């Protein structure tokens, strides 16, 4: 099981690092697009026809690139007040079942959302240059598949923690990026 966890850890670290850079690029792109749109509309009195739609699609990609990162770092919204009342072993069991449920749900959504994206291939986003909407919607199955891999790793780590005396060491991605979030 440790070999599978290490294998998933390497895959997830590579994909989440790429997603992190992609998310940073998208945030910068959205800021530039929206700023240009405001400048053109209110200073030059000439609206950009493509800016709003492109910013929306960039936000869609941002959500589905950022969600696996947030899942791995444990910063998705949750209600800890209920789970913190249980003993540690019960809490571990609940988290293990939760991560398994998230894995199953995200894997299902990855398959179904690809059908959605594939059906959008015949539609075009005219305002951004006749690009098939598939390229915008494919962010959904990509993000869901990534979340499935992350939650599978978390499930296996939790299951290994339940049955071993020594806790599983978190991977380098978590140890590197989690402290940054705790500053806020």
C-alpha distance (Angstrom), angle and dihedral (degrees) to the residues before:
residue distance angle dihedral
X1 . . .
X2 3.82 . .
X3 3.80 89.8 .
X4 3.81 90.9 54.0
X5 3.82 90.9 47.6
X6 3.82 91.1 50.6
X7 3.83 90.4 47.5
X8 3.81 91.7 51.0
X9 3.79 89.7 44.3
X10 3.81 91.4 57.2
X11 3.82 92.8 46.1
X12 3.79 92.3 46.8
X13 3.79 93.6 45.2
X14 3.82 91.1 53.6
X15 3.80 94.9 45.3
X16 3.81 94.9 42.6
X17 3.80 91.8 48.8
X18 3.81 89.5 51.9
X19 3.81 90.4 45.8
X20 3.80 89.9 50.0
X21 3.80 91.7 55.6
X22 3.80 90.3 44.0
X23 3.80 91.0 51.1
X24 3.80 91.7 50.1
X25 3.82 90.0 50.5
X26 3.82 90.9 48.6
X27 3.81 93.3 50.5
X28 3.79 89.7 51.2
X29 3.82 91.0 45.8
X30 3.80 92.9 50.2
X31 3.81 90.7 49.7
X32 3.81 91.4 50.8
X33 3.83 93.8 44.8
X34 3.80 94.4 48.4
X35 3.81 92.7 43.6
X36 3.80 91.0 50.3
X37 3.80 90.1 47.6
X38 3.81 92.1 52.4
X39 3.81 91.7 45.7
X40 3.79 93.5 49.5
X41 3.80 93.8 44.3
X42 3.80 101.0 44.8
X43 3.80 104.1 24.8
X44 3.80 103.4 33.4
X45 3.83 95.6 26.8
X46 3.81 90.1 -133.4
X47 3.81 117.5 110.5
X48 3.79 122.7 -143.8
X49 3.80 106.8 -124.3
X50 3.79 95.2 -154.7
X51 3.80 103.3 42.6
X52 3.80 100.7 85.7
X53 3.80 95.6 47.6
X54 3.80 93.8 44.2
X55 3.82 91.0 49.4
X56 3.83 89.8 51.1
X57 3.80 92.3 51.7
X58 3.80 90.7 46.3
X59 3.82 88.4 53.4
X60 3.81 89.8 50.4
X61 3.80 89.9 54.3
X62 3.81 90.1 44.3
X63 3.81 92.0 55.3
X64 3.78 94.3 50.3
X65 3.80 94.4 43.4
X66 3.80 92.2 46.9
X67 3.81 98.8 44.8
X68 3.83 96.5 71.1
X69 3.81 89.4 48.0
X70 3.80 91.3 51.5
X71 3.81 90.4 46.7
X72 3.80 93.0 52.0
X73 3.80 92.8 46.6
X74 3.81 91.4 46.4
X75 3.78 96.2 -122.9
X76 3.79 100.6 124.9
X77 3.80 110.7 118.5
X78 3.78 113.1 -88.7
X79 3.76 140.4 157.7
X80 3.78 107.2 -112.2
X81 3.79 97.2 169.2
X82 3.80 92.2 80.5
X83 3.79 98.5 43.7
X84 3.82 92.9 44.4
X85 3.83 90.1 64.3
X86 3.82 92.8 66.1
X87 3.80 126.0 83.1
X88 3.81 115.3 -93.0
X89 3.82 95.3 -103.7
X90 3.83 92.5 50.8
X91 3.81 89.4 47.5
X92 3.82 89.9 53.1
X93 3.81 90.9 50.4
X94 3.82 91.8 49.1
X95 3.82 91.3 49.3
X96 3.81 91.2 48.0
X97 3.80 91.7 52.1
X98 3.80 90.1 44.5
X99 3.81 93.0 53.0
X100 3.82 90.4 47.7
X101 3.81 89.9 50.8
X102 3.80 91.6 48.8
X103 3.81 89.8 50.0
X104 3.80 92.8 52.3
X105 3.80 92.9 44.3
X106 3.82 94.7 47.9
X107 3.81 93.2 45.4
X108 3.81 89.2 52.0
X109 3.81 91.2 47.8
X110 3.81 91.5 48.1
X111 3.80 90.3 57.5
X112 3.79 96.1 42.9
X113 3.80 95.4 42.6
X114 3.78 91.3 53.9
X115 3.80 87.5 60.3
X116 3.80 87.8 52.7
X117 3.81 92.2 49.2
X118 3.80 91.8 45.6
X119 3.80 90.9 52.5
X120 3.80 88.5 54.0
X121 3.80 92.5 58.6
X122 3.81 92.0 92.8
X123 3.80 93.1 53.7
X124 3.78 118.6 81.6
X125 3.76 132.0 -153.5
X126 3.79 97.3 -131.5
X127 3.79 97.5 -176.2
X128 3.81 93.1 58.3
X129 3.79 96.7 46.9
X130 3.81 112.8 -72.2
X131 3.79 93.7 -66.1
X132 3.79 117.7 161.6
X133 3.79 111.4 -109.4
X134 3.80 87.5 -131.3
X135 3.81 88.3 81.8
X136 3.78 90.4 56.8
X137 3.81 96.8 41.3
X138 3.81 95.5 45.6
X139 3.81 86.4 77.9
X140 3.81 88.1 76.2
X141 3.83 98.9 60.9
X142 3.81 89.9 37.8
X143 3.80 91.8 54.9
X144 3.81 93.4 42.5
X145 3.82 92.6 49.5
X146 3.78 89.6 49.1
X147 3.80 91.3 49.3
X148 3.81 88.8 49.5
X149 3.82 90.7 55.1
X150 3.80 92.1 46.6
X151 3.80 93.4 48.5
X152 3.83 90.5 46.4
X153 3.79 88.8 55.6
X154 3.80 90.6 47.3
X155 3.81 91.1 48.7
X156 3.81 92.0 50.8
X157 3.81 91.3 46.7
X158 3.81 90.8 50.1
X159 3.81 92.3 46.4
X160 3.81 91.0 49.4
X161 3.82 89.7 48.8
X162 3.80 90.1 53.0
X163 3.78 93.6 55.0
X164 3.80 102.3 36.1
X165 3.77 133.3 68.1
X166 3.80 95.4 -136.6
X167 3.81 119.2 59.6
X168 3.80 119.2 -118.4
X169 3.80 112.9 -103.4
X170 3.81 113.8 -117.0
X171 3.78 115.8 -116.9
X172 3.79 125.8 -104.0
X173 3.81 94.6 -98.4
X174 3.81 92.2 61.1
X175 3.79 95.5 41.8
X176 3.81 91.0 49.0
X177 3.82 101.1 44.6
X178 3.82 105.7 28.0
X179 3.84 95.5 72.0
X180 3.82 89.7 55.3
X181 3.82 89.9 58.8
X182 3.78 93.2 47.4
X183 3.81 90.4 62.0
X184 3.80 89.6 72.4
